[in-house]
């Protein structure tokens, strides 16, 4: 049969397409050349060599269970292919697929040596007695594993089947269409970091499995592989995957999951291990000999492994190593670490993959000129709030490449955020697309906190990491409905996807830990506007819940409803507190008491929503919603949720004065986009709670130091009275990834000379804190308006990394 080529469908695609379009696509009816994956009354046989890698056999066992869940019939794993075989799977070099390759039955061109690549092909008469079968061939063991799990997803089993209680989509009859698909990842290492895991993830694992042990990690490893991820930084606060349960690391190796250690845990040693052994001061200048011995043991324990080794050194407890930037000391530490790696492995240091994490103050070393050997991966980081701080020079060629450490969860200033998923996917897409354009494609890892309820954002991040080129803006916009269809079926996908989009849009306004009674008191529309949006969304989600089949209600609550209800209730709580305080100021005792009662009710409802969540799936998730989130007074969380202070008429609390709203707010996409200088504008819908944003692409384009003329711009026609007017650009709180310390646009009115505006001018810790708390930066200029009437405001691009979210015109 002539092989046909196609890009493999994204993992978020719905299980079975009604029109059976595409190659090797799941379909519920027969089509020319299709293989019957499931057929009533006929067993499905999956052939995998008995001598195949253990991880491959585990994935094949999972595929057996998945197909049983989908079809309800007989599915068996067999050690050799013969009559009746439906699926044949193996890694290049295995006898089973080797015979098919030699016979010319399967096309594996380009597969040899391709990291984690795989081919799926429907083959006619692969063996005597077999009319047609699906053949999966992996370039390496993970390639085969990913191919097997890809069939599970196509058949109707979500990667979140265990972690979000998503039942398989039932199809007693299921076909895979004819053809061939081949796929492989673009980002080499793709993974997550379980972090800030107390009390939620840690408490849950202890209640469910007796600890953060290999039983808990087995579930996590399987999730990673089902989502085509391969890398994990394990939970680290007071924990060591290696010491707490000696079965965990060998299990990861068996299953095919690559382990690393976080940005401040060098040489494959967990932070707590140093404290447990009483190693003395974590200070290389005073205790270098014991530190070197400690690290040597980590490399020895790593053994023959794929695990990239984190190198460098930060202070104990996720703090800076020293005051100031001690480049000479850090260079000596890294040289000694690499010498240790070479001595323990018996190979040149460059033969062991290594990562230097440029997190927080460590980036200062890089910015001041420190460099590491070419084979080391440079892991750049965001500012902990989703804004990448630095990226490599476009086109820079390094053997070790570069990557990004990103955050969906954080403990630190200006405020912790770890309760709910509040990560706007369009912003994640823009930042990671920029990272890819700059060449940071060796390692993508995201801090997901407790993992739940970060399922959707985590899915998106890992799907994009598989192939950033495939995740176009259109694919990103289509992703919510596709992902929802995978969890809830094609009929419910669009409606649930719309809820997910709206939740992300509203949640991007402000992290819940940063909200209090004063948050919206001084804004246009005040609490009424914001609460109205949340209340409307909750009503939609509630109505849709009634249409969700009973067997999917736990999944719907976990993935959709809980976060909407919890955020809506939190806004109701603070809006009631604000109303209570206003009533007290006016001396209205009845209203003061009424709103106080309402606020106490919403506070109690917050706890009730936690109990509801933790009781889902028969009580499967104890402690998983235990992160405190009400009553913050500083960056760190309170020990327990604290009811906000309420006022009485006798003792009112101060109420902030209403701020004067801007004279006019103009949507980012309300102007005319004019491309130029090799740059084009791209509208990204739903980027903020206010609407769309305008981004420039490619982000790697050089800065336009002399804006004007035929340069790229956004032109806004507006009516203005005469007189000087302040024009402010509202931008995403991005940072300068080139290291210049500037983040600029330019403004002009009509034919006036452009005035350059630097959004990072005068940057301080406080200004940065306000920018990330508000999720926007604002800067502008005062321009003369010589006459009343229609004018054109020009916003000129200077630095292509700036994201325009709107314009504000003040009097």
N, C-alpha and C positions, 0 to 999 in steps of 0.2 A: 504494500500500500504506500502511496506517495505521502510523505509526512507533510503536515500543514503546520504553519507557525502562527503563534499568537501570543500576546502578552497575557500572563495569567491574571485572572480577575482578582480585584482586591479582596482581602479576607472579609471585609464588611459587606460583601454582596449578599443579597438574599439567597436562600438555599436553592430553590428550583425556579427557573425562569419559565413563565407560562408559554412563551413563544419558542422556547428551545433554541434561541439564537446563540451563536458562539461555539467555540471549540472546547471539547471536554467540559461541557457545561451540564449541570444537573437538570433533568427534565422529567416530568411525570408521565410522559407518553413516549411511545416508540418513535424513533426518527431514523432515517436512512443511515446505516453504519453505526448506530449507537449500541453500547454495551448495556445489558440489563444488570445494573448493580444490585437491585433488589427486585425479586419477583415472587409473588405468593406461590407457595408449594415447592419452591426450588431453593436449595441451600446456596448461600454465598460463601465461596472458598477464597481465602486470602493467603497466597503462597509467599512465604519468606524463608530463606535458607535458615536451617537450624543453627548454622555457625555465624549468622549475622550478628552485628553489634548489638549489645544488650539494650541500648537506647532505642534502636530501630525496632527491636522486638516488643519493647514496651509500647511504643507508638502504634505498632500493628495490633497489639492487644486492645489498646484504646479504640482503634478504628473498629475492631470487632464489636466491642460494647456499644459504640456509637451507632453502628448500623443496626444492631438489635433494637436500640432505643428508637431509631427512626422507623424501621420496618416491622419489628416485632416477630420476624421469622428466625430461621436458623442461619447463623453466621459462624464460620470456624476459621481458625488459623492453622495452616498446614505447612509442613516443612519442605514440600516439593510440589511442583506444578504438574497436574495431570488432568484427566477428563473432568470437566465441570468447574475448573478454576475460573474465577471471576477477576481477581486482582493479583498481579505479580509485582512484588516490590523488592528492591535491593539496591545496594550501593555499588558503584563501579568497582569491579574486581571480584564481586561475589559470583559464585558459579551459576546461580539461577539466571541473573540478567546477563551474565557474560555469554551464555549460550545464545541468547536472543540477539545480542549485539553481533556476535560472529556470524549468525545466520542472516543478518541484514534485516531483522524484523523490527528493530527499534532504532530511531535516529538519535544519536547522542553527540552529534557534532557540536563542538564548543564547550562540552560539559567537563571534560577532563581538566582538573586543576582549578575549576571555578569554585570559589568559596561558597558553600551552602547552596549551590545551584541544584536544580532538579528538573526532570522532564516527566510529563504525564502524556501518555500516548495510548489511544485505542488502537489495538493491533489485531488485524485479521489473521486467523489461524496461526497463532504464535507457537502452538504445540499440537501434536497429534491428539485428536479428540476434543480440542478446544477451538470452537468456531471464532470466538472473539473475546478479548480480555483487555482490561486496563493494565498498562505496565507503567510503573513508577520507578525511575532510576535517579538516584542521588549522586552528585559528584563526590560527596563525602557523607558521613553518617548523618549529620544534621540536615543535609539536603534531602536525604531519604525521609527523615523524620518530618520535615516540613511538608514534603509531598504527601505523606500519609495523613497528616492533620489537615492539609488543604482539602482532601477528599471528604474528611469529616465535616468540615465547614460547608462544602458544597452540598453535602447530603442533607444538612439541616441541623447540625449541632454547633451551637455557639461556643467560642473559646471560653465564655463565662458560664458554661453549663453548671459547673460546681460552685464557682465563686459568686454567682449572682442568681443561682437557682433557676436557670433558664432551661426549661425542658426542650428536648429534641422536637423538631417539627416532623410530625408523623406523615410518612409516605410509604405505604406498603409496597408500592411499585415505584421504582426510580431508575432512570437511565442516565448514562453519561454520553453526550453526543460525540460524534466521531472527530478525529483530528489529533493535534499535538499542541501542547503548550510547554513552554520552557520559561523558567523564572530563576532569579537569583537576587540577593540583596545588593543595594548600593552602599549603605553604611555597614561597615564590617561588624562592629560590636554595637548591639542595640539592647538596652535594658532599663531596669528600674532600680531604685534605691528605696528600701523600706527604712523609714527614718521617723524620728519623733514618735516612736511606736508605743509609748506609754501615755496614758493607761489603756488605750483602745486595742491596738493590734496585739500587744503583749498580754493584756488581760484576757482577750479573746482566745489566744493560743493556749494560755495556761488552763482556761476553763474547758476548752474543746479537746486539746491534745496533751495536756499536762506540762506544757512548756513550748517555747519557740524551738522545737526540735525537728528531727527528720520527718516526722509525720506531718507537721505543719509545712515544712519546706517541700515535701513531695508534692503537695497541692500547688504550691507556688511555682515550683519548677515546671509542672505540667502546664500551668497557665502560660508561663513564658513561652514554652514551645508551641502551644496552640496559637499564640499570637505572633509566631515567627520571630520571637525575641530569643536572644542567646546569652544574656549577660545579667548578673545580679550583684549589687552591693547589698549584703545582708543587713538585717537589723543590728544596730551597733551599741545602743546605749545600755551599758551594763551587760552586754551579751557578746558571745563569740560563737559563731556558727561552728567553728572547728573544735572548741573545747566543750561547749555546753552539751553537745551530743556528737560523739565521734562518728556516728553513722551519716551525718548530714553531708559533709564534703565528699566522701566516696559516692554517695547517692547522686549528688550533682554531676560528678564525673561520669557515672554510669549512664545517667539520663541524657547527657550532652549539654548541660548548662555550665557556662563559664562563670567562675567566681572572681570577684575583685574585692578590694577594700577601699574605703572611702578616701576622700581628699586629705584626711589627717591621720590615716592609718597605714603607714608605709610598710613595705616588705611583707605583705600577706599576713600581718599580725593585727588582730582586733585591738582597739584601744584598751579594753578592759583587761586584756591579758597582761599588760605591763603592770597594772595596778594589782592584779591577783598575785603576781610573782614577787611583789615588793622590790621592784628593780631600782628604787631610789629616784632621784630627780630626773625628769624628762628633759635633760639638758646635755647637749652634745659636748659642750666645752668642759663640763665637769664630770660627765659620766659616759663618755664615748665608748669605753671598752665594753661596758655592760650593755649599752644600746646595740653595739655591733653584734654581740653574742645573741641578743634577743632577736635581731633581724636575721641573723644567720639561721637560727632555728626555724624562722618562718619560711625561708627559701627551701630549707631541707624538708620541711613538712609539705610544701607545695609539690615536691617530687617532679615526676614527668607529667607536665600539665600544660594546658593551653592558657591558663590564667594570666592575664596581664598583671604585672607587678607595679603597684603604686610606689613611686620613689619621691624623695624630698622629705621635708619635715615641717610640721607646724607644731604649735604649742600643745601641751596636754589639755584635754577638754575642749577641743575645737577653738583654741585661742591662737594668737600670733606666737611665733617662736621666740621673737625678740622684740624689743622696742627699736623701731627703725628698720632699715633694710640691710641685713648683713649678708651681702652677696658672696663674699669670700667664704664665709662659714657654710652657706648652703651649697656652694659649689663643692666644697670639701666633703660635705655629707653625701652628696650624690655620687661623687667619685668613689668614696668608700663603699657605698651601697652597690654600685656596679661592680666593684672589685669582688665584693662578697658574692654577688650573683654568679660571676664567672667562676669563682673558686668552687662554689657548691655544685653548680651544674656541670662543671668541666667543659664548658663551651664559652666562646666569647660572649660578653654581656649583650651584644646586639642580637644574639640568637634568642633571647628571652624578651617577649613583648613587655614594654614598660610604659607607664603613664605618669606624666608630671601634671598635677592638677593645679591650674592657675586660679585658685579660689581665694576670694577676699584679698588679704594683704600679699599673698604670693604673687598675684599679678603685678604688684609693684616691682618685684625683682625682675620680671620679664620686661616691664616698661622701662626700667633703668638699664637694660642692656644685657641682663644675664641670659645665657643660652645653655641648652643641654645638648648632648649628642644627637645627631640627625635621626637615629633610629627610635628615639623616644617620642611617644605621642603627646602633643601639647593639648591638654584638656582645658579649654577656655570655659568660662562660667558666666551665668547671668548675675544680676544683682540681688538674687534671691526672690525677686518679684517679677520674673519673666522678661527682663530686659537684658539682653546679652551685652556684656561689658566690653569685650574685645574679641577680634577674630584675626585669623592669619592674613598675611598679605595675599591678595588674590593672585593665583598662579604660582605661589611659593611651592617648591617641590621639596618635601622632606620624606625620608623613608618611613618615619613613624607617623606622618600625617598629623591631623588635628581633629578635635572633637569638641563637644559641648556638654557641660553639666547644667541641667535646667531644673527649675523648681515648680512643682504644683503644691507644695507644702513647705512651710518655713517656721522656724522658731528664732525670733530675733526682732530687731527694730525695723520700722517703727511699731510693729505689733505682730505677734504670732498670727499665723493663719493656718489652721489644720483641722477644722471641724468638718467643712463641706467642700465639695468641688466648686470652686469659683473661678476656674480658669477658662477664659474666653478662647475658644478654639481658633477663631480668625486671627487673634493676636499670636497664638502659638504658631500657627501656620506661617504668618509673616516673618516671625523671628527665625524659625528653623529653615524656611526657604532662603532667607538671607544667609544663614550659616552655611547652607549647602552651596550657594553661589560663591561664597568666599573660600570654599574648599575644605570646610570642617566636616568631613564625612567618614572619619575613622571610628569614632565612638560617640554615640548619643546615649546619655543616661539621664533619667528624670527622677527627681525625688518625689515619690508618690505618697509619702507619709504612711498612713495605715493601709493603703491600697483601696479600701472601701471608705467612702463612696466615690472614688476617683476612676471608676471603671471606664466611663466614656472618654474622658480626657486621655487616660492611659492608652486606650485602644487607638485613638487618633494618633498620638505621638508615635506609637510603635508601627502603625500602618504607614505613616509618613517616613519613618526611618528605613523601612524596607526599600522604598524607592521614592525619594523626594521629587524626582522628575515627574513621576506619575501623579503625585498629589498636586495637581494644578489648582488654580483658584476655583475653577468650576467643579473639580472633584471634591475640593474641600467643602464647597457649598452643598454638594449632593450627599456628602458623607453622613450627616445626621439621619436622614431618611433611610439610607442604605443600612447603617448600623442598627437602627431601630427595627428594620425589617428582619435583620438577622436574629434579633432577640424575640420579636413578637409576630413575625409573619408579614408578608407583603401587603396584606390588606390594611394593617394597622401602621405600617412603616411611615407613611407620609405624615399622618396626624401626630404620632408620637415624636417623630423627628422635629416637627414644628414646635412641640413643647420643649424639647431639648434646646433648640435654637433660642427660643424666647427666654428660657431660664438662663442660659449663658449670657445673653444680652443684658438682662436685668442684673444678674449677679456680678457682672463686670464693673458695675457702677462703684461698688465699695465692698471690701471684705466684711463679713458679718462681725468679726472681732473688732472692727473699727467703727461700728455703728453705735450711736447712743441717741438719747432723746433730742439732742441739739443738731444732729447730722443734717437734717433737711429743713430745719426751722427757718433758715434764712435764704432758702432757694426759691426760685420762681415756681409757684404751684405748691411749694412746701410738702408736708407729709401727705396731703390729700392726693397729690399727683402720683407720688411714688407708691403709696399704699394701694391706690387704685390699680396700678399696673400689676402689682403682686396679687392682689385679690382676684383680678380678672384671670390671671394665669392659673391660680389655684382652682378657680371654678372650672376652667377648661379641663385641667388635669383630673379633677374629681368626676366630671361628667364622662370623660373617656374611660375612667377606671371601671365604670359600670359595664362597659362593652368588652373588657378584657376577659378572656376565658379564665375560669377559676384556677386552672393549673398554671397560669402565667401571672397570677396576681402577686405572688411573692416577688417575682422578678420585676414586675412593674413598680411595686412599692420601693424596692431596693434601688433600681436604676433611674426612676423618674419621679414618682410621687413624693417620696420622703423628702428629698431636697427642696422640692417646690413648697410642700406644706411647712417644712421647718423654717425656710427663709421667709415665707409669708407670715408665719406666726411671730417670728422675731421682729419683723417690721411692725406688725400689729402691737406687739408689746411696747416698743419704743415710741410708736405714735400715740399710744394710750398714755404713756408716762409724760410725753410732751403736752398732751391735752390736759392732763391732770395739773401740770404746773401752770399752764396758761389760765386755767379756771381758778386756781388759787390766787393768781395775780389779780384777777378781776373781782375777787371776793365772792365768787359763786360757790357756796359750800356744797350744794347738791351736786353740781357738775364735778367738783373736785372729788367728792366721794365716789361718784359713779365711775369716773375714769380710773380712780385708784382700784376699785373693785375689778374693772375690766383688765387692768394691767396685771393684777395678781392672777387673774384667770389665765391670761396668756402665758405668764411665767410657769404656772402649773401645767399648761398644755405643752410647753417646751419639753418638760420632763416626760409627759405622757407620750409624746412623739418618739422620744428615745426608747421608751419601753415597747412601743409598737414595733419599731424597727428591730430591736434585739430579739423580739419574739417571733419574727418571721421565720418561715420554713421550720416550724416546730421548735423554735428557740435556738436556732443554729448560730446566732450572732451575738452572744452575750458580751457586753463591754465594748462592742465595736463602735458605739456612738458615745463613748465616755469622755471625749475631749470637751473640756469646759470652754464656754464661749460667751457667757453673759456676765458682765460686771468687771471687765478689764479696766484697770486704772493706769497701767504702764504697758511695757512691751510684753511682759510675761503674763501667762494666764493666772487667774485666781485659782485657789485650791478647789473650790466648788463654784458652781454658778451662783451668782449673787443677784437678788432682786434689786433693780435700780431704785434709788431713793425716790420716794413719793412726797408730794407737798400736801400741806393742809392750809386752810385759809389763815389759821393763826400763825403758821410758820412757813410761808411760801419759799420755794427755791427760786433762784434767779432764772429768768427766761431770756435768752439772747434776743437782741433787737433784730428785726428783719433787715436783711441786707438789701441794698438797692440792686435789682437785677440789671444785667447789661441792657443797653438801649436796644440791641438787636443781636440775635444769634443766627448765624448763617450756616447751613449744612455744608459739609465738606464737598459734597457732590452737586451742590447747587450752581456751581460755576461752569465755565467752559474749559475743558482740559486741552492744553496745547502742548504737544510733544516737541522735542528738539534735543539737539546735542547727543543723539544716540540714546535718549531716555524717553520712555513712554509712561504715561499715567495709567494706573489700574484702579478701578473702583472696587472696593471690597465691602459688600453688603454686611450689615449686622456687626460691624467691627466694635461698636460701643453701644451703650444704652441709648445714645442719641441718634444712632443710625450708622451710615456708611463712612468709610475713610478712603482717602486717596493715597496710594503709595506709588513710588517711582520704581521702575524696573529697567535694567538690572540695578540692584543695590550696590554692585561693585563699580558702577560708573564713576569716573573721577569727579571730584567736587568742581562746581562751576564758580570760580572765584570772581568772575565779572558777570553777574546775572543781568539779563535784559536782552533786547533785540529778539533774535529767533530762539532764545533759550526756552526750556520747558517752564510752563507756568500754569496757574489756575486763575482765570479771569472771572470776577464776580461783578455783575451789574447791580448797583444799589443806588437808591435815592438818598441824598444827604442834604442837610441844611449847611449854610456857609459857616465857616469857622474851623478851628483846629479840632481834629478828632483823633481819638485813640483807637487803633486797630490792633487787635490781638489775634495771634494764631494759636489755636488750640491743637496740640499735637499729642501723640502717644508719648508716654514717659520713657522714650528710648534713650539710649546712650551712644556715645561715639565709639563705634567698634574699630575705627582706624587708629585710635590712639592720639588724635590731635587735640582732644579736649574741647572740640567744637561740634555743634549740632545746629545747623543754620538754615534759614530761609531768608528771603528778602521781600520787602513790601514796597509797592509804589502805587500812586493814584493817577489814573489817566496816563499822561505821558511823562510823569515825573521820574526823577532818577531813583532807582531802587535803593532802599535802605536795608542793609543787612541786619538781621536779628538773630542773635545767638541764644538758643533755648537753654544752653548750659552756662551762660555768663553768670558769674557770681555764685556758682554752685557751692553749696555747703551741705553738711549732713542734714540740717533742718529742711533745706529746700528740696533735697532729694526725698526726704521722708514725706513731705507734703505731696510731692509729685506722685509717688507710688501709692500713697493713701487715697488720693483723689483720682488716681489712674489717668492722669493727664498732666501735661506741661503747658503753661501759657506764657507767652512773651510777645511783645509787639513794639510798635512805634507810634508816635503822634505825627500825623501828616496834615498839611494845610488843605482845607477845602475852600477854594477861592470863590465858589458860587453855589447857590442852592440848585438842586436838580439831580439828574441822572449822572452817575460817575461809574468808572470801572476800577475796582480794586484788583491789583495784580499781586499774586503770591508766587514769587519766583523760587524755583528750586536752587539750592546751593549745595547742600549735602544730601545725596540721594537716599540716605537711610532715614530721613525724617518722614514720619507718617502724619499726614494732615487729617485732623478729625473735625475741624470746624473753624469758623471765624466769629469773633465777638467785636462789636463796634460799640464803644462807650461814648457818652457825651462829654 
